[in-house]
Amino acid sequence: MKKPLVRQIVLDTETTGLNPEEGHRIIEIGCVELINRRLTGQHFHVYLNPDRVIDEGAIEVHGISNEFLADKPHFKDIVDDFVNYIRDSELIIHNAPFDVGFINHEFALLNNGLGTVEKYSTVLDTLEYARKKHPGQRNSLDALCKRYGIDNSHRDLHGALLDAEILADVFLLMTGGQTSLFADNEQSQNNLNQQQNRKLATDRPKLKVVTCSEEELRLHQQRMEAIDKASGGSVWSRLSE
């Protein structure tokens, strides 16, 4: 029996400030789609005109200026597309009360009976999940990237789509480790079975063999010894016993 599709949307927002009750608004929404724990490439990304000035502190965080947003659509212009995108999914959000609170505030401002996010999607807060999984540790998105070995060196400023993409990587590793590149193992095997063996040409050039210099071997040995000392006995040292 074929398993039902599990659709998850990793979501992040950027805003004009910290509190919607003080009149702050959403200025960017970024989402990436996962189906059965696979990135599909079906993103949702918009910048929004908030009809108000952005706090200086917020600009320092995300770098989005008032001038940049002047010709962007308003939330009311994209709300139907947004609701259709998240409908019947599980939203994956880091510090979900913040983003969900802002989205629900935008829904309420439209006064057209949209209700709340929870009407269309369930919500998983990865910050809450991380705190349970790693109690007593820092669980910011940057801290989780470091913990799970995810390169976020390109994240000089916050950005909704970029942060959603990074959070998707964190979420997949934090909740299940390595994930399959294929929809399922059966599909993976079928793809492998369909491949044909190819023979290498007999007149091909000989492969070039590059050997390490004495200096490179010395530096490599120093590095292995440092890893062995720091870890109390690395995998490499045990293999050589």
Secondary structure per residue as TSV (DSSP state, phi and psi in degrees):
chain	resnum	aa	ss	phi	psi
A	1	M	-	360.0	129.8
A	2	K	-	-72.3	133.1
A	3	K	-	-71.3	143.9
A	4	P	-	-68.2	150.3
A	5	L	-	-69.6	136.6
A	6	V	-	-108.4	114.0
A	7	R	E	-106.6	123.4
A	8	Q	E	-126.8	142.5
A	9	I	E	-118.9	118.3
A	10	V	E	-88.9	122.5
A	11	L	E	-127.8	144.4
A	12	D	E	-146.5	154.1
A	13	T	E	-130.8	157.4
A	14	E	E	-119.9	149.0
A	15	T	E	-136.6	171.2
A	16	T	S	-78.8	-14.9
A	17	G	S	-173.2	-162.9
A	18	L	S	-96.5	-21.0
A	19	N	-	-133.0	115.3
A	20	P	G	-64.5	-26.1
A	21	E	G	-68.2	-14.6
A	22	E	G	-97.5	14.3
A	23	G	T	89.7	8.4
A	24	H	-	-76.6	152.4
A	25	R	-	-130.9	164.9
A	26	I	E	-80.4	136.8
A	27	I	E	-119.6	-11.5
A	28	E	E	-153.6	137.3
A	29	I	E	-125.4	129.7
A	30	G	E	-129.4	130.0
A	31	C	E	-137.3	144.5
A	32	V	E	-126.9	147.0
A	33	E	E	-102.3	135.0
A	34	L	E	-117.7	132.5
A	35	I	E	-124.3	121.0
A	36	N	T	51.4	43.7
A	37	R	T	65.5	25.1
A	38	R	E	-119.7	133.4
A	39	L	E	-67.8	129.8
A	40	T	-	-97.6	-16.3
A	41	G	S	84.4	-0.2
A	42	Q	-	-88.9	90.8
A	43	H	-	-92.8	159.9
A	44	F	E	-128.7	121.7
A	45	H	E	-147.1	124.5
A	46	V	E	-143.2	147.7
A	47	Y	E	-102.3	147.3
A	48	L	-	-130.3	142.0
A	49	N	-	-81.0	117.7
A	50	P	-	-88.4	-3.6
A	51	D	S	57.8	34.1
A	52	R	S	-163.7	166.3
A	53	V	-	-80.4	142.5
A	54	I	-	-83.9	137.7
A	55	D	-	-61.7	143.0
A	56	E	H	-59.6	-39.1
A	57	G	H	-62.1	-36.1
A	58	A	H	-69.9	-38.7
A	59	I	H	-61.8	-37.4
A	60	E	H	-63.7	-28.2
A	61	V	H	-80.2	-49.6
A	62	H	H	-108.6	-14.1
A	63	G	-	74.0	10.7
A	64	I	-	-89.0	126.1
A	65	S	-	-98.3	160.4
A	66	N	H	-61.8	-38.4
A	67	E	H	-64.6	-39.6
A	68	F	H	-62.3	-34.7
A	69	L	H	-88.0	-4.6
A	70	A	T	-58.1	-35.7
A	71	D	T	-105.7	14.4
A	72	K	S	-85.8	158.8
A	73	P	-	-67.4	162.5
A	74	H	-	-91.6	163.7
A	75	F	H	-56.8	-38.7
A	76	K	H	-61.2	-25.7
A	77	D	H	-76.7	-22.4
A	78	I	H	-116.5	-2.1
A	79	V	H	-61.9	-37.9
A	80	D	H	-64.4	-44.1
A	81	D	H	-63.3	-39.9
A	82	F	H	-65.3	-47.2
A	83	V	H	-62.7	-41.9
A	84	N	H	-64.4	-32.5
A	85	Y	H	-70.3	-41.4
A	86	I	H	-89.1	-10.6
A	87	R	T	-57.8	136.8
A	88	D	T	60.6	34.3
A	89	S	E	-123.9	172.9
A	90	E	E	-105.4	121.8
A	91	L	E	-83.6	131.5
A	92	I	E	-108.3	113.1
A	93	I	E	-137.4	136.9
A	94	H	T	-89.6	118.9
A	95	N	T	63.6	59.8
A	96	A	H	-56.6	-38.4
A	97	P	H	-55.5	-32.5
A	98	F	H	-65.7	-56.7
A	99	D	H	-68.1	-43.6
A	100	V	H	-64.2	-38.4
A	101	G	H	-60.8	-41.5
A	102	F	H	-68.7	-41.9
A	103	I	H	-64.9	-43.5
A	104	N	H	-63.6	-34.0
A	105	H	H	-64.7	-42.3
A	106	E	H	-64.5	-40.2
A	107	F	H	-58.9	-45.5
A	108	A	H	-64.7	-36.8
A	109	L	H	-63.8	-29.0
A	110	L	H	-73.1	-25.6
A	111	N	T	53.7	44.8
A	112	N	S	-126.3	22.8
A	113	G	S	77.8	21.1
A	114	L	-	-67.0	-28.0
A	115	G	-	81.9	-137.1
A	116	T	-	-125.5	170.1
A	117	V	G	-54.9	-40.0
A	118	E	G	-62.4	-15.0
A	119	K	G	-70.7	-25.9
A	120	Y	T	-110.9	-24.1
A	121	S	E	-147.4	155.4
A	122	T	E	-87.5	165.2
A	123	V	E	-132.1	131.5
A	124	L	E	-115.7	122.9
A	125	D	E	-92.5	109.4
A	126	T	H	-70.6	-23.4
A	127	L	H	-67.6	-45.3
A	128	E	H	-63.0	-41.7
A	129	Y	H	-62.1	-44.2
A	130	A	H	-65.8	-37.1
A	131	R	H	-63.9	-34.0
A	132	K	H	-75.2	-35.5
A	133	K	H	-78.3	-32.9
A	134	H	S	-128.9	65.8
A	135	P	T	-63.0	141.4
A	136	G	T	77.9	4.7
A	137	Q	S	-113.1	162.9
A	138	R	-	-71.3	135.2
A	139	N	-	-131.2	29.1
A	140	S	S	-65.7	167.1
A	141	L	H	-62.4	-39.7
A	142	D	H	-63.3	-42.9
A	143	A	H	-63.9	-39.7
A	144	L	H	-68.3	-36.5
A	145	C	H	-60.1	-44.4
A	146	K	H	-64.4	-41.4
A	147	R	H	-65.3	-36.8
A	148	Y	T	-102.0	9.4
A	149	G	T	69.8	34.0
A	150	I	-	-98.1	126.8
A	151	D	-	-76.4	112.0
A	152	N	-	-120.9	30.3
A	153	S	T	-64.9	-19.5
A	154	H	T	-84.2	2.3
A	155	R	-	-96.0	71.3
A	156	D	S	-72.2	-38.5
A	157	L	S	-125.7	158.1
A	158	H	-	-71.6	143.9
A	159	G	-	-149.9	137.2
A	160	A	H	-61.8	-47.5
A	161	L	H	-70.1	-43.6
A	162	L	H	-60.4	-45.4
A	163	D	H	-65.9	-34.8
A	164	A	H	-65.4	-40.1
A	165	E	H	-65.1	-42.8
A	166	I	H	-65.7	-42.7
A	167	L	H	-63.0	-35.0
A	168	A	H	-59.9	-43.8
A	169	D	H	-62.6	-45.7
A	170	V	H	-60.4	-46.7
A	171	F	H	-59.7	-45.8
A	172	L	H	-63.6	-40.2
A	173	L	H	-73.4	-39.5
A	174	M	H	-70.5	-28.7
A	175	T	H	-105.2	-3.6
A	176	G	H	-169.3	4.8
A	177	G	S	69.5	-145.0
A	178	Q	S	-63.9	138.1
A	179	T	-	-116.7	155.6
A	180	S	-	-73.4	142.9
A	181	L	S	-76.1	-14.8
A	182	F	S	-108.8	166.6
A	183	A	S	-61.9	-36.9
A	184	D	-	-160.6	168.5
A	185	N	H	-63.5	-35.4
A	186	E	H	-63.2	-43.1
A	187	Q	H	-63.9	-39.6
A	188	S	H	-59.3	-45.2
A	189	Q	H	-65.1	-39.6
A	190	N	H	-61.1	-42.5
A	191	N	H	-61.7	-40.3
A	192	L	H	-67.9	-39.9
A	193	N	H	-65.7	-28.2
A	194	Q	H	-81.2	-12.6
A	195	Q	-	-74.5	143.7
A	196	Q	-	-103.1	141.7
A	197	N	-	-70.1	140.2
A	198	R	-	-118.9	134.4
A	199	K	-	-89.4	139.2
A	200	L	-	-74.6	145.5
A	201	A	-	-64.3	138.8
A	202	T	T	-71.8	-22.6
A	203	D	T	-98.3	17.4
A	204	R	-	-68.0	152.7
A	205	P	-	-63.8	150.1
A	206	K	-	-65.4	143.6
A	207	L	-	-67.6	139.2
A	208	K	-	-81.7	128.3
A	209	V	-	-102.9	121.5
A	210	V	-	-108.6	120.6
A	211	T	-	-103.2	154.5
A	212	C	-	-75.8	146.5
A	213	S	-	-79.2	166.8
A	214	E	H	-59.8	-38.5
A	215	E	H	-67.1	-40.6
A	216	E	H	-65.5	-39.2
A	217	L	H	-65.1	-39.0
A	218	R	H	-64.4	-44.2
A	219	L	H	-66.1	-38.0
A	220	H	H	-62.7	-43.4
A	221	Q	H	-63.9	-38.9
A	222	Q	H	-62.8	-40.7
A	223	R	H	-65.5	-43.5
A	224	M	H	-63.2	-38.7
A	225	E	H	-66.7	-36.6
A	226	A	H	-66.8	-41.3
A	227	I	H	-64.9	-42.1
A	228	D	H	-61.6	-41.7
A	229	K	H	-68.3	-42.4
A	230	A	H	-69.2	-31.3
A	231	S	H	-97.1	-4.9
A	232	G	T	73.4	26.1
A	233	G	S	118.6	93.5
A	234	S	-	-79.9	168.6
A	235	V	H	-59.7	-40.0
A	236	W	H	-63.9	-40.3
A	237	S	H	-68.9	-34.5
A	238	R	H	-70.0	-32.5
A	239	L	H	-67.4	-27.3
A	240	S	T	-88.0	-5.3
A	241	E	-	-73.0	360.0
